[in-house]
Amino acid sequence: MTGTAKDFVQLLRVYKHDYLNHLQVLLGYLQLKKPELALDYAREAIEEIQENGTIMRLGLPKLTIWLLLKRMQLEERGITLTLQNETDFAALECMDEELLEWFKAVEDVISLKLNSLPVEAQGWEICFDGSGPYEIVFNLPILQDNPWPGCLEPCLARLAGGITATWSSNEQKFALKLLIPTNLCKKRLNF
């Protein structure tokens, strides 16, 4: 089995376990005649499943599997990784492998830097939006002396030509924004 196939099977096992757990909790509340708690729990479970569904619609299969597994690994350590997706990035599928390798490198840097914080403060977020050029935004906690630009610079240097990166920060967060032209894959395929 390839790495991606193994990852996919692992992801399915985890989701099967989670869904069975949700059903058992609901059954328990109903057996205890606590329908209000069952309803509250069902709403939470639905919200979690919908969040996973938005990432599954990303259109980048290798990156999607890695992101979902990474989020699960971080959650096991008590770290929150929020994933938001507003669009289908399928037009960038020619970059799936390249984006995956880039995300892995960025995540290594982020984890290394966040390790100095208490676990509850290590949460971060990745937002995907394709309403104009494709946009990927990493929202990270503010660290003392804001080391993000310097430590992420080597990762930014690895980006494909045509992709631009900007960053901004305020008192609450540091944001790294990637802008990927909608026709980048077409340009690559038309040698």
Secondary structure, DSSP 8 states (H G I E B T S, - for coil): --HHHHHHHHHHHHHHHHHHHHHHHHHHHHHTT-HHHHHHHHHHHHHHHHHHHHHHTSS-HHHHHHHHHHHHHHHHTT--EEEEE-S--GGGGGGHHHHHHHHHHHHHHHHHHHTTS-GGG--EEEEEE-SSSEEEEEEEE--TT--HHHHHHHHHHTS-TT-EEEEEE-SSEEEEEEEE-TTHHHHHH--
